[in-house]
């Protein structure tokens, strides 16, 4: 165990019924949830947590220093916890589905979704990212990814020695069995904790969501939430993770490769 690593980390998952294309109403909901939240280290919100999975970004886009990111900073400081989730962001005349990691001190790191959901025409409205993000926080290493990225194991391969893999999503209930199986696979093959954070309800495009937000252990043991709005805090162990890796060092035998941009 690293001398500066927090042994037991508390990670809180928010599984909301996102109010369609209504950032103010959604922010008000999350603010109330956070107000009543016990101590935690990381708070994870779903993909496009202020709007739902909208293909009308021209009406909903925000700058990097917009009100939603400022709200994330405020909540991170208030709870002394990192806040994670994706937003519709415009920068340099490009629009991104961007996951933010906001530290309690207001520092920001971000990841632009690489795999855009072509069946939903996401690629016609958003620009794709090219770089993975590895965040170091409290001695842990995190890799935040977004929804459709879950289907592409090469992109999430643990070549950076991360400890926690995160997928924020708007994953429809019609494919909930795929969501569950792939989350478990990603945890096992990358020998990491894996969090999948999804929404519930029905969006403005008529798609239904069954939630199924989850924490998967490095050994593939899973805890899935149900189909209702819910806030759940999980506790994960640094020593348990790294002792398992030492006793069963499969990551040493992974194939080497390079992802082309």
N, C-alpha and C positions, 0 to 999 in steps of 0.2 A: 504493500500500500504506500502510495506517495505520502510524504510527510505533511503535505498541504491539502490532502484530499479529505473532504467530509465523508465519514464512513457511511452513515445512513442519510440518504437524500430524500426529501419529500417532494413528490411531483404531483401537481393537481391538474386534473383533466376537466375541462368545461365542455359539456355536451348539450348545446342549446338547440331550440327551434328558432333558427335565424329568421328574423322578420325581413321579408323580401325588399331589398334595395332601400333600406331605411336605416342608415348608419346611426342617427341620433337615438332611435328607439332601441337598437341593439346595444349601443354603448350604455344607455341607462340601465338596461337589464344586467349587463356584466358588472357595472359599477355596484349594483345592489348585491350581486353574488359575492364580489370581492370584499365588500364591506362586512359580510357575515362569515368570511373565510378564516379558518384557524391558520396558525403559522405554517408556512410552506416555503420551499426553496425555488420551485419553478411552477409557473402557471401556463398551461397550454390551451390555446383557443383554436378553433377549426380554420380551415381554408376560407378566405374571403369572409371573415367573421362579422364584418359590419354590413354585408350586402347580400350574402348568398352567392352562388356560382353564376354570376351575371355575365352575359355577353353584350352588355351595354356600357362598356367602360368609359365611353366618352361623357356619360352623364354622372359617373360615380368616381372617376379617378381623383386621386389626391396627390399633392407633392410629397416629397420625402419628409418635409417638416409640417405636414398637414395635421389636422385636428385629431385624427385617429392615432397617429404615431405619438403625438403629444400626450394623448390620453394614456397610451401604453407606458410612457415615461412616468407619468404621474402615479399610475397604479403600481409600477415596479418600485418606485420610491416609497410609496405608502405601505406596501407589504414587505419591503426589503426582500423582494423576490424577483427573479427574471420572469419576463412576460414574453410569450411566443405566440405567433399567429400570422396568417397571411392577409394582405390587403391589395387593393387595386391601386397601383402607383404609377404616376407618369414622371419620367426623368429623361431629359435630353430628347424630347419629342418621341419617346418610346413608352409604351404602356406595358407594365409587367404584373404578373401574379407573383407578388414578392412576400416571402416569409421574413419576418423581423424577429431578431432576438434582442430584447431590450434589457440591459442590466439595471440593477437598482440605482446605480450612480448616473443613469441617463445615457451611458454609452450604447451605441447601436451597431449590430452586425446584421447582414441580410443575405438571403439567397433568392435568386430569381428562378422560378420553376423551369426546369429544362424540358421535360416531356409534356408538351401541350396536348390537350385532349382533342384530337382532330375530329373524332366522331361528334363532338359537341361544338365544333368550329372555333375552339379556343385559339387555334393558330392563326385565325383570320383577324383576331382582335388584340392579341397579345404577342409580345416578343419573348422568345425563349432565352433562358439563361445558359451559361456555358461552364460555370465554375461551381463546384461543391463548396459548402461552408462547414468548417469544423470549429466549434465554439468551445473554449475552455472556461469552465465556471466551477468554482469551489473544488478544484482539483479533478473534476470530471471532464471528459471530452464528449461533445454532443454533435450529431449530424442531423440537422433539420431538413426534411424533404417535403414534397407536396403531392398528395393525392395520386395522380396517374404515374408518378415516379415509382410507385410501389410495384408496378408490373415489370420493371426493368432492373433485374438483379445486378447487372454489371455496373450500373450507375451507383447503386447503394453498397457495393462491395466494400468491406472494411479494410481498405488498404492504408487508412490513416490512423489505425489503432484507436478508433473512437469507442466509447463505453455505452452510449445511448443513441439509438436511432429513433427519430421522430417523423411520423407522417401526419401532417395536418390535412384534412380532407373534407370534401362534399361528395361522399361515395354513395350512390343510389342503392336502395334496398334490393332492387332487382338483381344486383350482383354482390349481395352481402356475403355469400359463401366464398366468393373469390377474395374479398377483403379479409375475411377471417383466416383463410388458409395461407394467403401470401404474407400477412403479418407474422404468423407463426414461422413460416419458412425464412423470412428475413432475419428474425431473431436467432434461429438455429444456425443458419449458414454464416452469419456474421458474428456469432458468439457474443451477442450484446443484448442489453435490454432493448425492447422495441415498444414504443408508444404509438398507437393509432388513435387520432382524435377526430371524430366525425360529428355530424349534426343529426337532428331528427326532424320530423315534420314533412311538409310539402312545400316546394319552392314555387316561384312565380312562373316557371316553365312547366309545372305540373309533375316534376320528378319527386318521388317519395324517398325518404331517408329513414333507415331503421336504427341509426346510432351505431351500436356495436363498438363504441370506443373501447380501447383495451390497453392493458399492460401485459407484455409477454416477457417471460424470463429468458436468460441466455440458453436454458435447457429446453425451452419451448413450452413451459407451463404457462397457461393463459388465464387471465381474468378479463371477461368482457362485460361491459355495461349493457343495459336493456334498451328499450325503444322510447324512453321518456327523457325529458330534460333532466340532467343530473350533473352534479359536481362531485367528483371522487378524488381523494388523495391517496397515492400509493407511496410506500417507502421502499427504496431499493438499497442494496448493500454493495459497497465498493469491494470489500474483501471477498465476499461470496463470488462476485464476478471474476475477479482476478485469480482467486484460488482455483476456480473451475478451469480457467484458461491454462493455468500452469499444469493442472492434472490431465488435461485433454487438449493439447496445443494444436488444434486443427488449423488455425490461421497460419501456422508456419508452412503448411503444405499447399496453400492456395496458389492457383496459377497466376503468373504475372501477365499484365496486359496494360495497354494505355488507351484511354478513351479519347477519340479524336473530337475536336470541337467542330 
